[in-house]
Amino acid sequence: VAVTRGGFRNLLCGMRETFPSPANERVLFTTSATFDIAGVEVFLPLITGGRIIGAHQEQIHNPPALVELIDRHAVTLVQATPSALRPLLDALGDRPRALEIFAAGEALPAELAARMLRAGTRVLNGYGPTETTVYASVAEITDATGTVPIGRPTAGTELYVVDDADRPVPVGVPGELLIGGAGVARGYLGRDDLTAERFTRNPFAAGRVYRTGDLVRWLPGGDLEFLGRLDH
């Protein structure tokens, strides 16, 4: 996927709004550099004057050692997939910390979100494909008794829920998610056919949208709920 410098800059500006100080002061870096969300762990603290708390491979795969690193450096922000968060929460135990926990990359189960709320001071759930430069929406989770939403658009991002004729659907009605805005990538390198299929003219504003193929719906409070894939 060919993302743009402007799209990446937009991502970081949005993350700076989502994670103001003190969250961005000491950011844990555990994600492989080949996974797009790693860009937040590296560049967010660099643009805000924070610190990157890097974990060694042996610490990443040893949750108690990772907790020791978090406590020793008073880490303020942890970003990870739900699969990686589960063993980390086991190791964190019952003592809450001054820690913001950001889940991304996979669907976040409600029971795991509830554990995150007990472990930290702030819990967020992020959604977004690489084709729109990592994060298109973020939800702040304060109640994990129901379905965990994927949130509202990040800065510079436009979200549209449409039917099969690209008409906006009402709140509560499932539809395909189209993403527009500054983060939309150029397309797929060497795949002009796929680029033309997935990146199309924005039917509501200037520019292009990425057709995610994801089935979502707007919730009454203004957040999006992820329902699955259109092709499943």
Number of C-alpha atoms within 10 A of each C-alpha: 15 14 18 17 12 14 21 21 15 20 25 21 17 21 18 19 11 17 18 11 15 14 21 27 22 25 29 26 23 22 21 11 12 8 11 15 22 18 19 21 25 20 18 25 22 15 12 14 13 17 20 19 22 17 17 13 10 10 16 18 15 14 20 18 17 21 18 14 17 22 14 9 13 17 24 24 25 22 25 22 18 21 15 16 22 16 14 20 19 13 16 19 13 11 8 13 17 16 22 23 23 23 25 23 20 14 19 20 13 17 13 17 26 17 18 26 19 16 22 20 14 19 24 25 25 25 23 21 16 17 24 28 26 25 26 29 23 25 23 18 20 13 13 17 10 9 14 26 29 25 24 21 23 25 21 15 21 20 18 24 23 20 15 8 6 15 13 15 16 14 15 13 14 19 24 24 22 24 27 28 24 21 30 28 25 16 21 17 10 9 10 10 10 12 17 12 10 18 22 15 14 18 13 14 11 10 13 21 27 25 18 18 16 19 20 24 25 22 15 9 8 12 20 26 20 20 15 13 12 12 7 7
